[in-house]
């Protein structure tokens, strides 16, 4: 049953739906439950949900599982789908509800704060073409998330959260923040790659000197 509207027809805020999902008694929170909760408006909320999940301090390799569904969501968004589709196996992807309860409780205040500040604006950034570009950016960020890099989940997850908030609220300013964070992530990856290449070259030079 969709949770995005109250019995009076008033649309619920994203933070309200998160609180309801966190308060349920079942031990596990499945992706299928989240999609069902948000109904036809599931794209932005589900991506935001996984962005929050990926902000957790996962060990190396942990974000390979939590970031994989974002690859599918990003491809659908880039393709221009109006409604979210997920395969049956993905519906069973789950996390411990107590962990989600702690995370959502920790982030409740900033999420509500962002909801109060965000509003529909700069529509061209969240329209059809803009949404396709968001999907491509999130596809790249999701690919970074699934790499087993310790601490490499934070910046991509924050960027996806900004993009998702922009899609939910039709807020172009949030999308701009997503693009800025994506640019920062690209810069960090470029610098990391340069350091790795420089380290390899130095190591090979040292080995060649020994030979």
Secondary structure, DSSP 8 states (H G I E B T S, - for coil): ---SB-TTS-B--HHHHHHHHHH---SEEEHHHHHHHHGGGHHHHHHHHHHHHTTS---TTHHHHHHHHHHHHHHHHHHT-SS----HHHHT-EEEHHHHHHHHHHHHHHHHHHHHH--SB-GGGTSHHHHHHHHHHHHHHHHHHTS--TTTTHHHHHHHHHHHHHHHHTBHHHHHHHHHHHHHHHHHHHHHHHHHHHHHHHHHHHHHHH-
